[in-house]
């Protein structure tokens, strides 16, 4: 299972998850990472995964052996997701 290398909740914001559930985020990222590897040989690599929920949007960007996970408000403009992906790849070249 993975671990958080950097980041976390933005100061001044409360997590939507109860504190005792927060450790499950690493497990969720590991599951998402596994999904990105499925079909790689015949479908090609995964560029990103977007999970859009009622209260949250998650963008998972697999880069090498790591996954950059970005959370945003559900009304975050989808057009800006491309900018986030490009920024993550620039800061973490393949």
Long-range contacts (C-beta under 8 A, 24 or more apart in sequence): 1-26, 1-27, 1-30, 2-26, 2-29, 2-30, 2-33, 2-67, 5-66, 7-69, 16-55, 16-56, 25-69, 29-60, 29-67, 29-69, 32-58, 32-60, 32-67, 32-69, 33-60, 33-62, 33-67, 36-60, 36-62, 36-67, 47-85, 48-81, 48-85, 50-78, 50-81, 59-84, 59-85, 61-85, 61-88, 61-89, 63-88, 63-89, 63-92, 63-94, 64-92, 64-94, 66-92, 68-92
